[in-house]
Amino acid sequence: MADKLTNQERRLLQVLAEGSHYLSTESLAASLQVSRRSVYNYLNNVSRKLISVGIEPPRNVNGSGYYLTRDSKLYVKDLINGKDGEPDKRVHRVQVHRSTKYFIISTICWRT
């Protein structure tokens, strides 16, 4: 999966993985030296790619910004460093809950 990421998407994931707090689209745009619109496009593309391999995508807290969960950070760092792009398959499941307006995707992963 890592070879399918563009350089900008890889940089976005790197910034999110290294972040210890919420990152606004403005701060992400400044870090990547792109427009806010580009950040939204990269986030959308990265989210689809991460979900396709069973990794939880970046989350957004309205008014605060974007972040990666602890487990996602571990997987993303592996992707960026060129290790196998698949999460631990021994115990992994993605649960999708349907709401009337949107889907909520929650991921349960255990790494040993």
DRENTORVEX-591996 format. One line per 2 residues: number of its first residue (from 1); for each residue z, y, x of N, C-alpha, C, CB. Coordinates in nm, 4 decimals. Atoms other than C-alpha are relative to their C-alpha. Glycine has a CB too. Layout:
residues N
NUM	Z,Y,X,Z,Y,X,Z,Y,X,Z,Y,X | ...
end
This chain:
residues 112
1	0.0000,-0.1191,0.0825,0.0000,0.0000,0.0000,0.0000,0.1255,0.0870,0.1207,-0.0002,-0.0939 | -0.0116,-0.1193,-0.0838,0.0771,0.2403,0.2852,-0.1362,0.0524,0.0437,0.0850,-0.0300,0.1222
3	0.1310,-0.0468,-0.0439,-0.2877,0.2505,0.3933,-0.0748,0.0709,-0.1124,-0.0827,-0.1167,0.0519 | 0.0651,-0.0679,0.1111,-0.3826,0.3771,0.0470,0.0533,0.1415,-0.0212,0.0173,-0.0806,-0.1264
5	-0.0561,-0.1344,0.0125,-0.1662,0.6871,0.0817,-0.0803,0.0970,0.0849,0.1489,0.0020,0.0415 | 0.0645,-0.1041,-0.0797,-0.3380,1.0054,0.1904,0.1044,0.0593,0.0952,-0.0628,0.1113,-0.0919
7	-0.0931,-0.0634,-0.0933,-0.1863,1.2043,0.4764,0.0980,0.0915,-0.0712,-0.0762,0.0785,0.1049 | -0.0878,-0.0916,0.0736,-0.0487,1.4627,0.2335,0.1017,-0.0763,-0.0852,-0.0832,0.0934,-0.0890
9	-0.0925,0.0806,0.0793,0.1016,1.1946,0.0080,0.1067,-0.0614,0.0904,-0.0761,-0.1106,-0.0768 | -0.0940,0.0566,-0.0972,0.2606,1.0321,0.3123,0.1007,0.1075,0.0442,-0.0764,-0.0574,0.1235
11	-0.0892,-0.1100,-0.0380,0.4020,1.3720,0.4195,0.0972,0.0347,-0.1124,-0.0817,0.1237,0.0381 | -0.0862,-0.0270,0.1152,0.5353,1.4327,0.0672,0.1121,-0.1033,-0.0076,-0.0822,-0.0003,-0.1308
13	-0.1016,0.1053,0.0041,0.7142,1.0969,0.0697,0.0993,0.0139,0.1144,-0.0657,-0.1374,0.0050 | -0.0874,-0.0179,-0.1152,0.8516,1.1695,0.4148,0.1013,0.1115,-0.0263,-0.0828,0.0314,0.1258
15	-0.0893,-0.1119,0.0316,0.9957,1.5028,0.3015,0.1040,-0.0438,-0.1036,-0.0812,0.1219,-0.0525 | -0.0931,0.0461,0.1027,1.1493,1.3411,-0.0089,0.0991,-0.1023,0.0554,-0.0768,-0.0603,-0.1172
17	-0.0872,0.1035,-0.0561,1.2884,1.0458,0.1895,0.1046,0.0592,0.0943,-0.0832,-0.1046,0.0740 | -0.0932,-0.0634,-0.0929,1.4525,1.2761,0.4441,0.0936,0.0974,-0.0706,-0.0765,0.0722,0.1093
19	-0.0806,-0.0968,0.0736,1.5923,1.5076,0.1782,0.1327,-0.0580,-0.0460,-0.0767,0.0509,-0.1191 | -0.1320,0.0448,0.0448,1.9615,1.4874,0.0930,0.0408,0.0690,-0.1305,0.1050,0.0269,0.1087
21	-0.0271,-0.0719,0.1237,1.9386,1.7083,-0.2159,-0.1313,0.0144,-0.0779,0.0642,0.1401,0.0293 | 0.1190,-0.0217,0.0815,1.6982,1.8052,-0.4930,-0.0950,0.0961,0.0697,0.0382,0.0538,-0.1387
23	0.1004,-0.0862,-0.0605,1.3726,1.9600,-0.3722,-0.0907,0.0564,-0.1085,-0.0824,-0.0771,0.1056 | 0.0842,-0.0646,0.1013,1.1918,2.2124,-0.5910,-0.1467,-0.0112,0.0403,0.0399,0.1491,-0.0185
25	0.1429,0.0033,-0.0325,0.8137,2.2197,-0.6149,-0.0348,0.1114,0.0983,-0.0853,0.0131,-0.1283 | 0.0245,-0.1090,-0.0934,0.8252,2.5530,-0.4323,0.0343,-0.0417,0.1430,0.0811,0.1235,-0.0401
27	-0.0385,0.0409,-0.1353,1.0129,2.4039,-0.1362,-0.0906,-0.1121,0.0513,0.1469,-0.0455,0.0024 | 0.0942,0.1049,-0.0405,0.7848,2.0972,-0.1332,-0.1337,0.0614,0.0404,-0.0204,-0.1021,-0.1142
29	0.1266,-0.0678,-0.0313,0.4786,2.3251,-0.1402,0.0085,0.0705,0.1355,-0.0359,0.1020,-0.1109 | -0.0173,-0.0681,-0.1283,0.6177,2.5273,0.1510,0.0037,-0.1007,0.1154,0.1289,0.0842,-0.0011
31	-0.0078,0.1030,-0.1045,0.6961,2.2115,0.3510,-0.1360,-0.0589,0.0319,0.0947,-0.1109,-0.0423 | 0.1320,0.0610,-0.0180,0.3465,2.0728,0.2954,-0.1091,0.1035,0.0244,-0.0354,-0.0834,-0.1214
33	0.0959,-0.1102,-0.0136,0.1748,2.4143,0.3169,-0.1179,-0.0158,-0.0959,-0.0510,0.0083,0.1442 | 0.0991,0.0137,0.1066,-0.0090,2.3583,-0.0121,0.0508,0.0766,-0.1226,-0.0264,-0.1516,-0.0343
35	-0.0406,-0.0673,0.1234,0.0011,2.5071,-0.3622,0.0930,-0.0892,-0.0820,-0.1235,0.0391,-0.0834 | -0.0854,0.0778,0.0904,0.2499,2.4016,-0.6292,-0.0831,-0.0984,-0.0808,0.0782,0.0931,-0.0944
37	0.0889,0.0888,0.0760,-0.0420,2.2557,-0.8273,-0.0325,-0.1252,0.0812,-0.1304,0.0737,-0.0392 | 0.0270,0.1151,-0.0868,-0.1261,2.0311,-0.5305,0.1206,-0.0922,0.0077,-0.0390,0.0466,0.1404
39	-0.1216,0.0819,-0.0035,0.2359,1.9157,-0.5141,0.0080,-0.0862,-0.1256,0.1264,0.0893,0.0124 | -0.0020,0.0777,0.1249,0.2183,1.8106,-0.8807,-0.1029,-0.1132,0.0053,-0.0280,0.0919,-0.1218
41	0.1022,0.1049,-0.0120,-0.1052,1.6211,-0.8107,0.0460,-0.1113,0.0937,-0.1323,0.0596,0.0506 | -0.0492,0.1002,-0.0948,0.0473,1.4461,-0.5070,0.1122,-0.0826,-0.0617,0.0489,0.0674,0.1291
43	-0.1091,0.0722,0.0640,0.3603,1.3574,-0.7045,-0.0530,-0.1009,-0.1021,0.0959,0.0983,-0.0677 | 0.0598,0.0888,0.0997,0.1482,1.2088,-0.9822,-0.0649,-0.1210,0.0677,-0.1042,0.0763,-0.0848
45	0.0676,0.1086,-0.0710,-0.0635,1.0029,-0.7399,0.0994,-0.0933,0.0678,-0.0966,0.0566,0.1034 | -0.1009,0.0798,-0.0695,0.2360,0.8877,-0.5360,0.0792,-0.0838,-0.1002,0.0950,0.0909,0.0813
47	-0.0757,0.0734,0.1016,0.4244,0.7888,-0.8514,-0.0769,-0.1229,-0.0467,0.0317,0.0909,-0.1195 | 0.0814,0.1144,0.0439,0.1371,0.5689,-0.9703,-0.0067,-0.1079,0.1076,-0.1420,0.0461,-0.0364
49	0.0112,0.0974,-0.1095,0.1026,0.4052,-0.6284,0.1315,-0.0738,0.0237,-0.0439,0.0702,0.1288 | -0.1290,0.0652,-0.0197,0.4743,0.3375,-0.5927,0.0304,-0.0975,-0.1137,0.1114,0.1046,0.0109
51	-0.0233,0.0880,0.1149,0.5021,0.1939,-0.9436,-0.0842,-0.1263,0.0107,-0.0314,0.0732,-0.1313 | 0.0890,0.1166,-0.0085,0.2063,-0.0360,-0.8731,0.0537,-0.1085,0.0935,-0.1377,0.0436,0.0469
53	-0.0601,0.1005,-0.0890,0.4069,-0.2075,-0.5957,0.1475,-0.0214,-0.0309,-0.0165,0.0418,0.1461 | -0.1361,0.0259,0.0450,0.7366,-0.2025,-0.7843,0.1072,0.0867,0.0614,0.0328,-0.1384,0.0263
55	-0.0977,-0.0933,-0.0566,0.9047,0.0937,-0.6147,0.0182,0.1149,-0.0976,-0.0454,0.0523,0.1404 | -0.0279,-0.1086,0.0940,1.0755,0.3549,-0.8279,-0.0549,0.1319,0.0542,0.1520,0.0117,-0.0265
57	0.0617,-0.1263,-0.0461,0.8849,0.6870,-0.8092,0.1031,0.1124,0.0101,-0.1134,0.0423,-0.0955 | -0.0908,-0.1152,-0.0059,1.0366,1.0284,-0.7371,0.0448,0.0396,-0.1409,-0.0686,0.1201,0.0703
59	-0.0557,-0.0458,0.1281,1.2630,1.1505,-1.0165,0.0096,0.1514,0.0010,0.1397,-0.0633,-0.0268 | -0.0087,-0.1440,0.0151,1.2791,1.5027,-1.1510,0.1195,0.0339,-0.0882,-0.1307,0.0574,-0.0595
61	-0.1082,-0.0546,0.0808,1.5862,1.6858,-1.2758,-0.0398,0.1429,-0.0317,0.1400,-0.0074,0.0740 | 0.0455,-0.1333,0.0401,1.4768,1.9891,-1.4764,0.0933,0.1080,0.0521,-0.0107,0.0094,-0.1521
63	-0.0759,-0.1114,-0.0541,1.5864,2.3084,-1.3080,0.0575,-0.0239,0.1382,0.1093,0.0332,-0.0919 | -0.0553,0.0305,-0.1326,1.6927,2.1284,-0.9887,-0.1076,-0.0424,0.0984,0.1048,-0.1091,-0.0106
65	0.1066,0.0429,-0.0886,1.3933,1.9496,-0.8414,-0.0190,-0.1500,0.0011,0.0268,0.0476,0.1382 | 0.0363,0.1408,-0.0131,1.2690,1.6121,-0.7244,0.0857,-0.0679,0.1058,-0.1485,-0.0144,0.0350
67	-0.0729,0.0785,-0.0984,1.4465,1.3341,-0.5368,-0.0417,-0.1461,-0.0104,0.1526,0.0149,-0.0197 | 0.0194,0.1447,-0.0003,1.4159,0.9676,-0.4430,0.1366,-0.0664,-0.0084,-0.0778,-0.0470,0.1274
69	-0.1247,0.0746,0.0041,1.6860,0.7150,-0.5276,0.0249,-0.0630,0.1368,-0.0037,-0.1083,-0.1113 | -0.0364,0.0603,-0.1286,1.8691,0.5457,-0.2402,-0.0904,-0.1181,0.0325,0.1467,-0.0451,-0.0014
71	0.0863,0.1163,-0.0235,1.6700,0.2214,-0.2811,-0.1437,0.0421,0.0278,0.0041,-0.0947,-0.1202 | 0.1369,-0.0477,-0.0221,1.3403,0.4085,-0.3071,-0.0156,0.0586,0.1393,-0.0381,0.1047,-0.1052
73	0.0059,-0.0573,-0.1351,1.4219,0.5964,0.0145,-0.0165,-0.1095,0.1042,0.1266,0.0823,0.0296 | 0.0107,0.1105,-0.0960,1.4672,0.2650,0.1981,-0.1413,-0.0573,0.0013,0.1015,-0.1108,-0.0337
75	0.1354,0.0560,0.0085,1.1343,0.1281,0.0736,-0.1043,0.0980,0.0535,-0.0332,-0.0374,-0.1451 | 0.0959,-0.1013,-0.0437,0.9505,0.4547,0.1367,0.0038,0.0152,0.1521,0.0294,0.1352,-0.0681
77	-0.0099,-0.0091,-0.1463,1.0833,0.4763,0.4930,-0.0699,-0.1183,0.0655,0.1477,0.0059,0.0445 | 0.0720,0.1167,-0.0508,0.9535,0.1217,0.5485,-0.1511,0.0218,-0.0084,0.0400,-0.1262,-0.0785
79	0.1431,-0.0274,0.0174,0.6125,0.2265,0.4116,-0.0499,0.0982,0.1060,-0.0274,0.0558,-0.1410 | 0.0408,-0.1039,-0.0934,0.5962,0.5351,0.6305,-0.0009,-0.0527,0.1430,0.0926,0.1211,-0.0110
81	-0.0101,0.0546,-0.1352,0.7014,0.3414,0.9406,-0.0927,-0.1183,0.0242,0.1415,-0.0415,0.0274 | 0.0998,0.1043,-0.0184,0.4264,0.0849,0.8839,0.0491,-0.1414,-0.0206,-0.0555,0.0105,0.1339
83	-0.0480,0.1347,0.0302,0.6451,-0.2076,0.7804,-0.0656,-0.0460,-0.1285,0.1556,-0.0040,-0.0120 | 0.0626,0.0530,0.1214,0.5339,-0.4342,0.4957,0.0279,0.0896,-0.1177,0.0490,-0.1413,-0.0293
85	-0.0093,-0.0923,0.1109,0.4665,-0.2233,0.1898,0.0544,-0.0571,-0.1281,-0.1298,0.0551,-0.0261 | -0.0510,0.0612,0.1221,0.6114,-0.4648,-0.0619,0.1527,-0.0008,0.0028,-0.0552,-0.1438,-0.0165
87	-0.1449,0.0104,0.0052,0.9726,-0.4412,-0.1747,0.0433,-0.1463,0.0017,0.0542,0.0705,-0.1249 | -0.0544,0.1357,-0.0029,1.1980,-0.7459,-0.1467,-0.0266,-0.0662,-0.1344,0.1528,0.0008,0.0323
89	0.0431,0.0637,0.1245,1.0547,-0.9862,-0.4059,0.0988,-0.1039,-0.0505,-0.1345,-0.0645,0.0194 | -0.0920,0.1042,0.0434,1.3525,-1.2238,-0.4221,0.0646,0.0347,-0.1336,0.1072,-0.0226,0.1054
91	-0.0573,-0.0439,0.1261,1.5260,-1.0246,-0.6939,-0.0504,0.1406,-0.0262,0.1566,-0.0053,0.0023 | 0.0578,-0.1317,0.0289,1.3215,-0.7426,-0.8380,-0.0576,-0.0040,-0.1405,-0.1102,0.0394,0.1051
93	0.0596,-0.0048,0.1328,1.2368,-0.6433,-1.1897,-0.0084,0.1448,-0.0450,0.0815,-0.0846,-0.1011 | 0.0175,-0.1338,0.0554,1.1090,-0.3344,-1.3631,0.0153,-0.0120,-0.1502,-0.1391,0.0623,0.0390
95	-0.0208,0.0010,0.1436,1.2351,-0.2702,-1.7119,-0.0647,0.1241,-0.0596,0.1510,-0.0063,-0.0347 | 0.0626,-0.1131,0.0669,1.0328,-0.0507,-1.9441,0.0579,0.0082,-0.1402,-0.1562,-0.0139,-0.0033
97	-0.0577,-0.0233,0.1318,1.2077,0.0952,-2.2471,-0.0901,0.0970,-0.0741,0.1458,0.0549,0.0101 | 0.0909,-0.0873,0.0732,0.9910,0.2472,-2.5148,0.0778,0.0945,-0.0907,-0.0995,-0.0828,-0.0823
99	-0.0541,-0.1033,0.0856,1.0852,0.5672,-2.6848,-0.1159,0.0510,-0.0850,0.0676,0.1158,0.0831 | 0.1080,-0.0498,0.0853,0.8904,0.7495,-2.9534,-0.0915,0.0967,0.0740,0.0577,0.0680,-0.1229
101	0.0799,-0.1000,-0.0678,0.7686,1.0140,-2.7069,-0.0467,-0.0409,0.1389,0.0770,0.1252,0.0096 | 0.0358,0.0315,-0.1379,0.7571,0.8549,-2.3629,0.0605,-0.1341,0.0406,0.0473,0.1118,0.0955
103	-0.0558,0.1217,-0.0563,0.8321,0.5492,-2.1515,0.1005,0.0378,0.1083,-0.1117,-0.0918,0.0570 | -0.0986,-0.0170,-0.1062,1.1414,0.5341,-1.9358,-0.0073,-0.1261,0.0858,0.1466,0.0240,-0.0577
105	0.0102,0.1147,-0.0890,1.0989,0.3110,-1.6331,0.1236,-0.0014,0.0888,-0.1313,0.0049,0.0851 | -0.1148,0.0146,-0.0889,1.4106,0.1863,-1.4624,-0.0218,-0.1233,0.0853,0.1336,-0.0101,-0.0800
107	0.0220,0.1089,-0.0944,1.4036,-0.0362,-1.1575,0.1334,-0.0520,0.0489,-0.0870,0.0459,0.1186 | -0.1194,0.0635,-0.0525,1.6685,-0.2819,-1.0512,-0.0417,-0.0778,0.1231,0.0686,-0.0923,-0.1063
109	0.0368,0.0660,-0.1247,1.6433,-0.3907,-0.6862,0.1270,-0.0336,0.0767,-0.0946,0.0895,0.0853 | -0.1051,0.0360,-0.0931,1.8732,-0.5732,-0.4505,-0.0622,-0.0360,0.1313,0.0854,-0.1153,-0.0533
111	0.0476,0.0350,-0.1346,1.8109,-0.5859,-0.0790,0.1130,-0.0689,0.0731,-0.0490,0.1263,0.0792 | -0.1015,0.0692,-0.0798,1.9918,-0.8275,0.1466,-0.0372,0.0036,0.1447,0.0179,-0.1441,-0.0457
end
